[in-house]
Amino acid sequence: MNAREKILEAVVGLLGTEVGAGFTYDRLAREAKVSRQTLYAHFPTRADLLVAVADHARAKLDADRLSLPILEAATGVDALAALLAFHVAFTPRVLREYRAVEFARSTDPELMKAFGQRTRGRDQLIRLVMTRLEAEGRLQPAWTVATATDFVTAVVSASTTYELLENRGWTPAELQERLLRVFTRSLLTPSTEGGTHDR
């Protein structure tokens, strides 16, 4: 394992034990068994570090493969259903790390900006689906791509997912079905063709 991987694995170990990813670089260097100089060489800022953690989790869980059905869906409505299937397959496996990163994002404008500039990730997938729904005339006029993306991103957050699965006892299948029903009714225009996932 190289130094970068050691650092990222150490961050994963710390997330959830330090509220809001509040650990210091000193502690992280000790946990990763690397020098502070090495740590800063790989991750000059906390934003660099936490974006890398999210990307590391995506890579470990093969998120690009899991998200292929979203990109290959026949319609925007099918892409929405595939997005929710991806969500329940991926997010529960990274709840600890992603909840800590989400908390840090909410209090750090630079980190929020850094996540917005990623070329791939959950936010980007959601925006892609909302853009497609609008292009196909399926997004209700009350929504813009931006507001629909904001809404879906908030509802499928790691914190909300944790609350429903861990504290409320929903199953992943129940979560997927109920989210699809909510998003279909709140975001989509009525289908004139009775699409596969319209309800």
Buried (B, 14 or more C-beta within 10 A) or exposed (E): EEBBEBBBBBBBBBBEEBEBBBBEEEEBBEBBEBEEEBBBEBBEEBBBBBBBBBBBBBEEBEBEEBBEBBEEBEBBBBBBBBBBBBBBBBBBBBBBBBBBBBBBBEEBEEBEEBBEEBEEBBBBBBBBBBBBBBEEEBBBEEBEBEEBBBBBBEBBBBBBBBEBBEEEEBEBEBBBBEBBEBBBEBBBEEBEEEBEBBE
